[in-house]
Each structure stands twice: as C-alpha cells, then as structure tokens.
C-alpha cells in the first residue's frame, strides 16, 4: 500500500508548493511593496534577503507538513493503512 501512496504523495507535494507560494506572496506584500529579492540581486541588502528567505522557508515547510499530514490522514481513512511510520524512532 505504501507504494501506491507515492503518486498520491507526489501530487500532494506539488499542491503544497503551489499553496505555499501563494501564501508567501500574500505575506510578502504585507512586509514590502517590492518583489522579494533573490540572493543574486546585486542591490538588495542582507536584511531583506535573509528576511525573505526565512519567511519563505517557514511558510513552505509549514505548508508542506500540514498538507502531508492531512494527506496521510485521508489515505488512512480511505485505505485503512497509514502511509508512514507508526511512531518516531527512539533516540
């Protein structure tokens, strides 16, 4: 069953990326009127570049985790099997 989850998970990953991009664009418009700078933008200051990277990373990772979790819950509801680990590895 876990092998069948792979294509489903891939579709969810693409959806999470699209959702995360939209959320980031909305949030960035609240922070700055200009487009977010890339690391290779010559005249952008470090503060703005690092702020954009940190906000983008936080939003993308959080969105990905939420979509993955709800995808796993939905898969479990439909098939009766959990697609991932049952519990975390002991440290």
C-alpha positions in Angstrom: 0.0 0.0 0.0 2.9 2.4 0.7 4.0 2.1 -2.9 0.5 3.2 -4.1 0.8 6.2 -1.8 3.9 7.5 -3.7 2.0 9.1 -6.6 -0.6 10.4 -4.2 2.2 12.0 -2.1 3.8 13.5 -5.2 0.5 15.2 -6.2 0.2 16.5 -2.6 3.8 17.8 -2.7 3.0 19.8 -5.9 -0.2 21.2 -4.3 1.7 22.1 -1.1 4.3 24.0 -3.2 1.6 26.0 -5.1 -0.2 26.8 -1.9 3.0 27.8 -0.1 3.9 30.1 -3.0 0.6 31.8 -2.8 0.7 32.3 0.9 4.3 33.6 0.7 3.3 36.1 -2.0 0.4 37.4 0.2 2.6 37.6 3.3 5.5 39.3 1.4 3.1 42.1 0.2 2.4 42.9 3.8 6.2 43.1 4.5 7.4 45.0 1.4 5.9 46.6 -1.7 8.7 45.3 -3.9 9.1 41.7 -5.1 11.2 39.5 -2.7 14.9 39.7 -3.6 16.9 36.7 -4.6 20.4 36.0 -3.2 21.9 37.1 -6.5 20.1 40.5 -6.6 23.0 43.0 -6.6 21.5 46.0 -4.9 19.4 44.2 -2.3 20.6 44.5 1.3 21.3 41.4 3.5 18.4 42.1 5.9 15.8 42.0 3.1 17.4 38.9 1.5 17.5 37.0 4.8 14.0 38.1 5.8 12.6 36.8 2.5 14.5 33.5 2.8 13.4 33.0 6.4 9.7 33.8 5.8 9.7 31.7 2.6 11.3 28.7 4.4 8.9 28.9 7.3 5.8 29.1 5.1 6.9 26.4 2.7 7.9 23.9 5.4 4.8 24.5 7.5 2.5 24.2 4.4 4.3 21.0 3.4 3.9 19.4 6.8 0.2 20.4 7.1 -0.6 19.0 3.6 1.4 15.8 4.2 -0.3 15.2 7.5 -3.8 15.7 6.1 -2.9 13.6 3.1 -1.8 10.7 5.4 -4.9 11.1 7.4 -7.1 11.0 4.3 -5.1 8.0 2.9 -5.6 6.2 6.2 -9.3 6.9 6.2 -9.7 5.6 2.6 -7.5 2.5 2.8 -7.2 1.7 6.5 -3.3 1.8 6.4 -1.0 4.5 7.5 1.5 5.5 4.7 4.4 6.4 7.0 6.0 5.4 10.3 3.7 4.4 13.2 5.9 6.2 15.8 9.1 8.1 15.8 12.4 6.2 16.2 13.7 6.2 19.8 16.8 8.3 20.3 
